[in-house]
Amino acid sequence: MDKFTSVYSKAISHTKQKIQEDISAYLGSRETAPSFKQYVSDRYDYTRQIWLNVWLNKASNEVPAREKKHYLRERGIAVKDVPRKTINQLFRNEIREHEPFDVVRWLKEKYEKRPEDWQIRYEEARAAFLAEEEEKQQQREQARIRHRIYEEAERLIEEKQEKLYLPFRHMMAKHLEEDLQTNIKFRQIDPTALEQPLVEAGRFQAEDYETVEAFFHELTGGIRRGEQWDFEYESYGAKYEELAADAVFDYMAKAFLDHLPSEVKESFQKVNEEELTKDHLQDMMGYLLSDLTWEFFEELEEENLQDLLRLAPLPFEEPLHEKIYKQDLRAREERIAEAIAAEQRKKEEEARLIEDIFGQAYQPPAERNVRYVLHIGETNTGKTHRALQRMKEAKSGLYLAPLRLLAFEVYERLNKEGIPCLLKTGEEEKETPGARHASCTVEMFHEKDEYEVVVIDEAQMIADKDRGFSWYKAITGARAQEVHIIASQNMKPMLVQLLGDSEYELIEYRRDVPLQVEPTPFRLPDAAKGDALVCFSRREVLETAAKLKRNRFAVSMIYGSMPPETRKRQMEQFVEGKTTVIVATDAIGMGLNLPIRRIVFLKNEKFDGTRRRWLTSQEVKQIAGRAGRKGIYPVGKVAFVSNIDKMAHLLEKEDEPVTTFAIAPTSAVFERFQRYSRHLALFFDLWERYKSPEGTKKASLDQERYLYELIEGSEIEARLPMTDLYGFLHLPFSTKEPGLTKQWISTMYAIVNNTPLPEPSVKTGTLEDLELSYKTIGLHLLFLYRLGKPTEAIYWERLRETLSEDIHKQLQSREAGTGKTCRRCRKTLPENFKYQICDSCHASRRKRKYVNKRF
């Protein structure tokens, strides 16, 4: 307990010191000396409290924890496993009454029998108190004088700021003249690399800069510390900020000193016992001068550079410079007004241009002599089947599909049933002799073609930001006696609004097969015949299929980048019972009618291109609706791996109505635009500025703009008509594949140079190679059909069919299910292997590198 004893002794010393300070304060504030007895009476409780506070604080802070616990244990208090905070509280409570220091006794011993000492303490304390009060009074007077000076300075700035600006303006003009005449202009090669030297770029030409601010962006050639304490090239703006501060602090302090009333200067000298100087003023008015510096500097930046340079040679005479400044100010205001007026005229012209080009392009036709039939309802309720039955009965018909696979499916079905039908998608055209029916992707819709019946499938896609306008065009522009529109329940208000006063029949569908959510989480070993397992990436499809194959399941696969022919083969195997389970992405949710017993969501979220998010209610319904098949499975089961209650709520949630649809440029829009310009850069800019009508949203045109920026200013743009160029920009392929983008560019150059189109690169090694080769041929076919070369397309269509068959075989093989092979030796890699080459290939590559380095 050595520390405890030491702290106790220090607490007594500290208490005595504090009481001596209290005596001085008590005595000094009184005009006559109070007696010692009076002090003890007045301060009895306070002096005892001083001891208690000092003792408790010192002991709590300075006695170690182990001594505190020892002290408490000696008093029978348990401290094992007691928190530190509680130990401290218990310790403070116990030591409150520990040998309290008798303050009054100590005071009496010191002063009660020595009245002469008490009197001396009073006289010393009183003298110190009076001296302190006198100093405080002087400080108050000094503060009053400083405040008065500050007020005078504020008044001077308020009344004469314009005149005070004149000498500053003249000084800066002289600096500018010197810099422009004598300094070298510098250019920075790489703005991100400070270590690279600047390059000299000749002399300054004053006429190159309209305003002083424009010149301030030039580099001086020096290096300075930036705001973040990193080094940067110095600009003239930074240099002149320092010049402005030096000038304002110097000459403004002199101006204030000259304008201050004499009595203020005299008061300052009397209180401070020294003469008021410029340095004093700079210290007192630092904030005021800093603010004034910024106001002057901002005014300087707006000045016309030529006006200032004309001012530089003149001597400073206030009346002359005031007259010139007012003239320059009026001229500047006129220039600004003219610039604002010109900008306003530009905006008005632009608004008129936008209205003329886009104005009425997205209003439904006023009169349509068409009968509409709306097939509205849930997934897998027979909507499409009923509409197609009506189309087959008609003398001519058109089916518009959201996917190439669905268009192909209807094309094959009609021809098998003896109804000649042609196929038209972006990548293929199949003619059938005598065909008066057609099956197309919705983008292939042509407003001039006439049919007895048109069927538009999956019309809820009208809300898609990139493809939605194709559905809008088909719905509002179809030339037919009957137009059948197939859509989800949440599309009904939007469709009714679009049809306006047109005649329509509404047929609503309900599921005959109910959906039932399983109450327990799904695990992969629970997979059974008739299951469709849904995930949201190609990689997850392949990995899941590989796991199932290892457990002796026969598996079909479906994912977005899979060729339609391969997808069809995979579906057929499932329908025919050759496979028992299907693993798919959400592509399964659109138009694919399969005998599915149970839909299993392996994930509850998906990456939508920008972020990972939860599935929406409509997405869950669209996918889950594929479960159950009338006559096969009387109940459609739905399972989730987690968050069952939340996902079940999304499945049961009432659909929010679709309230907007997408719009995109039309041929009529391009025709009107070409009256003004033939540059697509301007078109994209106007499209960005165009505010689409209420209830619509513009297509992003991200791909078109991206491709255009790659060839802007090239011979491709120069040689092609604008509408033709836009058609090529609009070709449906993925620019996320660098190889496809390069193929597009090289093909475009071949077109404008009238040379043979480059053949697509075809590789047949891995599944990835086959799928990419399929896409390259698809892009090649897009060009061939757009250029009117169907004969050449025949060979590539056959080759693509061969690739599709190879892809199907790879998917059927056990190895393909892993989804990952070594890119050098093609050896199968574990599904969780994070590298692109196997360990042996990596080791051999390192060995070769080492040998080459040595020899």
Secondary structure, DSSP 8 states (H G I E B T S, - for coil): -HHHHHHHHHHHHHHHHHHHHHHHHHHHT-SS---HHHHHHHHHHHHHHHHHHHHHHHHHHHS-HHHHHHHHHHTT---TT--HHHHHHHHHHHHTTSS---HHHHHIIIIIT-HHHHHHHHHHHHHHHHHHHHHHHHHHHHHHHHHHHHHHHHHHHHHHHHHHHHHHHHHHHHHHHHHHHH-EEEE-S-TT-TTS--EEEEE--GGG-SBHHHHHTSEEEEEEE-TTS-EEEEEHHHHHHHHHHHHIIIIIHHHHHHHS-HHHHHHHHHHHSS---HHHHHHHTHHHHHHHHHHHHHHHHHSBHHHHHHHTTS---HHHHHHHHHHHHHHHHHHHHHHHHHHHHHHHHHHHHHHHHHTTTTS--S----EEEEEEE-TTSSHHHHHHHHHHHSSSEEEEESSHHHHHHHHHHHHHTT--EEEE-SS-EE--TT--EEEEEGGG--TT-EEEEEEE--GGGGG-TTTHHHHHHHHHH-EEEEEEEEE-GGGHHHHHHHHTTSEEEEEEE--SS-EEE-SS---GGG--TTEEEE-SSHHHHHHHHHHHHHTT--EEEE-TTS-HHHHHHHHHHHHTTS-SEEEE-GGGGTT----BSEEEES-SEEE-SS-EEE--HHHHHHHHTTB-BTTTBSSEEEEESS-HHHHHHHHHS-------EEE---HHHHHHHTTT---HHHHHHHHHH----TTEEE---HHHHHHHHHHTTSHHHHHS-HHHHHHHHT----TTSHHHHHHHHHHHHHHHTT----------SSHHHHHHHHHHHHHHHHHHHHTT-HHHHHHHHHHHHHHHHHHHHHHHSTGGGG--B-TTT--B--TT--SSS-HHHHHHHHHHHHHHHH-
